[in-house]
Amino acid sequence: MALLLQYTLIYASVLMLVALGGCFSERSGVINLGLEGTMVIGALGGALVMKYMGSLPAALMILAVVIGSILFGMVYSLLLAVSAINFKADQTLIGTAMNLLGTAAATVFVKAINMAENVNNVSSSIQYIEQRKAFSAFKIGNFEVSWFMILAVILLIIAHIVLYKTRFGLRLRACGEHPQAADSVGINVYKM
């Protein structure tokens, strides 16, 4: 039972982080249907950081994986941002294409990396068994708490404060709800 709860919370924390990103984009007026593709590319970035920087201490490994995942996800999200905002493309089509492209690109990159190391290895997974131990924060009996669970809860609180208690959040919501009204009071809607 503890194992089921542990993995449920690990997967829920990952999905919560993706939902927070979707909340920010939705509040800004962009319908981000490409969240799954962005999540896959972010996971690819984190996995590559774990694979190639496996000798770091635990705290630096966690920080490097989080930063790598964020950077890969942000760069991939720029596809939606540029196409929807600058080129006025249909957000539904771009989001669907991003989901398909993200999964396919991650699979191709991982297979290419594995085949470069060993020609007979056509696996679509990356091995990082030893590095994974750094992500365990503490144990309560058989229940293992991951640093990502703690990070997800902290970011949830920070996101609520940013969206509903700051000037930035008010301006972001104004741009998403009524861009013409936000523009009339001097807020740069494209910049937001």
Protein Blocks (a to p, Z undefined) as FASTA:
>chain_A
ZZmmmmmmmmmmmmmmmmmmmmmmmmnopacfklmmmmmmmmmmmmmmmmmmmmbcfklm
mmmmmmmmmmmmmmmmmmmmmmmmmnopafklmmmmmmmmmmmmmmmmmmmmmmmmpmkl
ccfbdcdfklmmmmpmbdehjaccdfklmmmmmmmmmmmmmmmmcfklmmmmmmmmmmml
mmmnopafklZZ
